[in-house]
């Protein structure tokens, strides 16, 4: 790899690492350790292929600064969990926006395929979507005048607990299938998306599109979104087997697994929120439309902010802490 290409591929990580080192009052030890390992790997690569270059000198200086920070005696911060969700994870997840976009596009495309297939074949929803049992039960509920009765059959707490545990299991499968070079996670997204698309079109055929959407998406906005994020975690793990960068394959895979697990961990609070909404809120189908729309809109805003806008915002903030001449130096590489 040419030196200019090597710098272009990795300079954002180096600059972010440097900004973290300058923030001496709030350095996450695990994040610092991960970045230190990455920078020392890059330094080793530069010493081999770009000996005595500006890139080698810069990385050597950066690794030295990191070494000093790591081997200082520091107490483990008391708010470790808070720092993970507010700093460590969003900073890491900025690097995986592409995988998130790919996973979302695959899901959206196959949701459309599910709806289109149901429109062309009325039996599709039974064969490939919801199954005979669920379809027949829903039709019975429609005849009784309560099409969303399925959300009222269990007690609030039992439903909340069962749904939350089930959704976490689904997320684990979405992540675990990523071991198949990422294709497994995308296949899992495809299956679930087809079910969702056929499910929504089925209600459209019954003249209940709005009623179903305003009810289901009260909890489904967060639930479906974080299942997509879990699929993204699987894709991150799978990609680490295919695209190793400057790492040996085993090391790249270990890094992909760790990052994937961090992404998966970030979804747990959201699954709890989705389970709470499904267990305690969705069942109130008599609520006014404006309240349902407010809950759905707020849920979507929360997901978009935390997984898309906040990581970008945090990355830009880290970049602003760098000296102007440092930015200029690397932008000219």
C-alpha positions in Angstrom: 0.0 0.0 0.0 1.3 3.5 -0.9 2.1 5.7 2.1 -0.5 8.3 1.0 -3.2 5.7 0.9 -2.1 4.3 4.2 -2.4 7.7 5.8 -5.7 8.5 4.2 -7.2 5.2 5.4 -6.1 5.7 9.0 -5.6 9.4 9.7 -9.1 9.9 11.3 -8.3 7.2 13.9 -5.0 8.8 14.7 -6.4 12.2 15.0 -9.2 10.9 17.2 -6.6 9.1 19.4 -4.6 12.2 19.7 -7.7 14.2 20.8 -8.5 11.5 23.4 -4.9 11.7 24.8 -5.3 15.5 25.2 -8.5 15.1 27.2 -6.5 14.1 30.3 -9.4 14.3 32.7 -11.6 11.8 31.1 -9.8 8.9 29.4 -11.5 5.6 29.2 -8.8 2.9 30.0 -10.2 0.2 27.7 -10.7 2.6 24.8 -7.2 3.9 25.3 -5.8 0.4 25.4 -7.6 -0.6 22.2 -6.4 2.5 20.3 -2.9 2.0 21.6 -2.7 -1.5 20.2 -4.0 -0.3 16.9 -1.5 2.6 16.7 1.4 0.3 17.6 0.3 -2.1 14.9 0.3 0.9 12.4 3.7 2.0 13.7 5.1 -1.5 13.1 3.7 -1.4 9.6 5.1 2.0 8.9 8.6 1.0 10.2 8.5 -1.9 7.7 7.3 -0.1 4.6 7.8 3.6 5.2 11.1 3.6 7.1 12.3 7.1 8.3 9.1 8.8 6.9 7.0 11.5 8.4 4.3 8.9 9.0 6.7 6.7 11.0 7.9 9.6 13.1 4.3 10.8 13.8 3.1 7.3 14.9 6.2 6.8 17.0 5.5 10.1 18.8 1.8 9.2 19.2 2.5 5.7 20.6 5.0 7.2 23.1 2.3 9.6 24.4 -0.1 6.8 24.7 2.4 4.6 26.5 2.9 7.3 29.1 -0.8 7.6 29.8 -1.4 3.9 30.0 1.3 3.1 32.5 0.4 5.9 34.8 -1.3 4.7 38.0 -4.9 5.6 37.5 -8.0 4.5 39.4 -10.8 2.8 37.5 -13.6 5.4 37.0 -16.7 4.8 39.1 -19.0 5.6 36.3 -17.6 3.0 33.9 -21.0 1.9 32.6 -22.1 5.5 32.0 -18.8 6.3 30.1 -19.4 3.3 27.9 -22.8 4.5 26.7 -21.9 8.2 26.5 -18.4 8.2 25.2 -16.7 4.8 24.5 -19.4 3.2 22.4 -20.5 6.3 20.3 -16.8 7.0 19.5 -16.3 3.5 18.3 -19.6 3.3 16.5 -18.7 6.2 14.3 -16.4 3.9 12.4 -19.3 1.5 11.6 -21.9 3.9 10.1 -21.4 2.2 6.7 -22.3 -1.2 8.1 -25.3 0.3 9.7 -26.5 1.8 6.4 -26.0 -1.4 4.6 -28.0 -3.4 7.2 -30.8 -0.8 7.1 -31.0 -0.8 3.3 -31.1 -4.6 3.2 -33.9 -4.6 5.8 -35.9 -1.9 4.0 -35.5 -3.6 0.6 -36.8 -7.0 1.8 -39.6 -5.4 3.8 -40.8 -4.0 0.5 -40.3 -7.4 -1.1 -42.5 -8.9 1.6 -45.3 -6.3 1.0 -45.0 -6.7 -2.7 -45.2 -10.5 -2.5 -48.2 -10.4 -0.3 -49.9 -8.0 -2.7 -49.3 -10.5 -5.6 -50.2 -13.7 -3.7 -52.7 -13.7 -0.8 -51.2 -16.9 0.6 -47.7 -15.5 0.9 -48.4 -14.1 4.3 -49.3 -17.6 5.5 -46.5 -19.5 3.8 -43.6 -17.1 4.3 -44.8 -14.4 6.7 -46.8 -15.0 9.8 -48.1 -18.6 9.5 -51.6 -19.9 9.5 -52.0 -19.8 13.3 -51.3 -16.1 13.6 -53.2 -15.1 10.5 -56.3 -17.0 11.6 -56.1 -15.6 15.1 -55.8 -12.0 13.7 -58.8 -12.6 11.4 -60.9 -13.8 14.4 -59.9 -10.7 16.4 -60.9 -8.5 13.4 -64.3 -10.1 13.3 -64.7 -9.5 17.1 -63.9 -5.8 16.5 -60.5 -5.8 18.2 -57.8 -6.5 15.7 -55.0 -5.6 18.1 -56.2 -8.0 20.9 -53.0 -10.0 20.7 -51.3 -7.3 22.7 -53.9 -7.6 25.6 -53.8 -11.4 26.1 -51.0 -11.4 28.8 -50.5 -9.4 31.9 -48.4 -6.3 31.6 -45.3 -7.4 33.5 -45.2 -11.0 32.1 -45.5 -9.6 28.6 -42.8 -7.0 29.2 -40.4 -9.6 30.6 -41.2 -12.2 27.9 -40.9 -9.8 25.0 -37.7 -8.2 26.3 -36.0 -11.6 26.7 -37.2 -12.8 23.3 -36.0 -9.7 21.6 -32.5 -10.0 23.2 -32.4 -13.6 21.9 -33.3 -12.4 18.4 -30.5 -9.8 18.6 -28.0 -12.5 19.7 -29.0 -14.6 16.6 -28.7 -11.5 14.4 -25.2 -11.0 15.7 -24.1 -14.7 15.9 -25.0 -15.3 12.2 -22.4 -12.7 11.4 -19.7 -15.4 11.8 -20.7 -16.5 8.3 -18.7 -13.6 6.9 -21.6 -11.2 7.6 -23.9 -12.9 5.1 -25.7 -14.7 7.9 -26.7 -11.5 9.6 -27.9 -10.1 6.3 -29.9 -13.3 5.7 -31.4 -12.9 9.1 -32.4 -9.3 8.3 -34.0 -10.5 5.1 -36.2 -13.1 6.8 -37.4 -10.6 9.5 -37.9 -7.8 7.0 -40.1 -10.1 4.7 -42.2 -11.0 7.7 -42.6 -7.3 8.7 -43.5 -6.3 5.1 -46.0 -9.1 4.6 -47.5 -8.4 8.1 -48.1 -4.7 7.4 -49.6 -5.4 3.9 -51.8 -8.0 5.4 -53.4 -5.3 7.6 -53.6 -3.0 4.6 -55.7 -5.7 2.8 -58.0 -5.8 5.7 -58.5 -2.0 5.6 -56.6 -1.6 8.9 -53.2 -0.1 7.8 -53.4 3.0 10.0 -54.8 1.3 13.1 -52.2 -1.5 12.9 -49.3 1.0 12.2 -50.1 3.4 14.9 -50.4 0.5 17.4 -47.5 -1.7 16.3 -45.0 1.0 15.8 -45.4 2.3 19.4 -43.0 -0.4 20.4 -41.9 -1.5 17.0 -40.0 1.7 16.2 -37.3 0.9 18.8 -37.6 -2.8 18.6 -37.1 -3.1 14.8 -34.4 -0.4 14.9 -32.2 -2.1 17.4 -32.7 -5.5 15.7 -31.2 -3.7 12.6 -28.4 -2.5 14.9 -27.8 -6.0 16.1 -27.5 -7.1 12.5 -25.0 -4.3 12.0 -23.0 -5.9 14.9 -23.0 -9.2 13.1 -21.9 -7.5 9.9 -19.0 -5.8 11.7 -17.8 -9.2 13.0 -18.2 -10.8 9.6 -16.4 -8.0 7.8 -13.4 -8.4 10.1 -12.9 -11.8 8.6 -12.9 -10.5 5.0 -11.3 -7.0 5.4 -8.4 -7.2 7.8 -6.7 -3.9 6.9 -3.2 -3.9 8.3 -3.9 -6.5 10.9 -3.3 -10.3 10.9 -6.6 -12.1 10.2 -6.9 -13.5 13.7 -6.3 -10.1 15.4 -8.7 -8.4 13.0 -11.3 -11.0 13.8 -10.8 -10.5 17.6 -11.2 -6.8 17.1 -14.4 -7.3 15.0 -15.9 -9.6 17.7 -15.2 -7.0 20.5 -16.6 -4.2 18.5 -19.6 -6.3 17.5 -20.2 -7.2 21.2 -20.0 -3.6 22.2 -22.7 -2.7 19.5 -24.8 -5.6 20.8 -24.5 -4.4 24.4 -25.7 -0.9 23.4 -29.0 -2.4 22.3 -30.0 -3.9 25.7 -31.4 -0.6 27.2 -33.4 0.0 24.1 -34.8 -3.6 24.1 -35.9 -3.0 27.7 -37.7 0.3 26.6 -39.3 -1.5 23.7 -40.4 -4.4 26.0 -41.9 -1.9 28.4 -43.8 -0.1 25.7 -45.1 -3.3 24.2 -46.1 -4.7 27.7 -47.6 -1.6 29.2 -48.4 0.9 26.5 -49.3 -0.8 23.2 -52.3 -2.5 24.7 -54.0 0.8 25.1 -55.4 0.9 21.6 -58.0 3.5 22.7 -55.3 6.2 23.1 -55.6 9.3 20.8 -53.7 9.4 17.6 -51.7 12.4 18.6 -50.3 10.5 21.6 -49.4 7.4 19.5 -47.7 9.7 16.9 -45.8 11.4 19.7 -44.5 8.2 21.1 -43.5 6.8 17.7 -41.8 10.1 16.7 -39.9 10.4 20.0 -38.7 6.8 19.7 -37.4 7.4 16.1 -35.7 10.6 17.2 -34.0 8.8 20.1 -32.7 6.0 17.9 -31.5 8.3 15.1 -29.8 10.6 17.6 -27.9 7.9 19.5 -26.9 5.7 16.6 -26.4 8.2 13.8 -26.1 11.9 14.8 -24.5 11.6 18.3 -21.5 9.5 17.0 -20.9 12.1 14.2 -21.3 14.9 16.7 -18.8 13.3 19.1 -16.3 12.7 16.3 -16.5 16.3 15.2 -16.0 17.5 18.7 -12.9 15.3 19.1 -11.5 16.6 15.9 -12.0 20.2 17.0 -9.7 19.6 20.0 -6.7 19.1 17.7 -4.3 21.8 16.9 -5.0 23.4 13.4 -1.5 22.6 12.2 -2.0 18.9 13.0 -5.1 18.8 10.9 -3.5 20.6 8.0 -0.5 18.3 8.1 -2.6 15.2 7.7 -5.1 16.6 5.3 -2.1 17.3 3.0 -0.9 13.7 3.1 
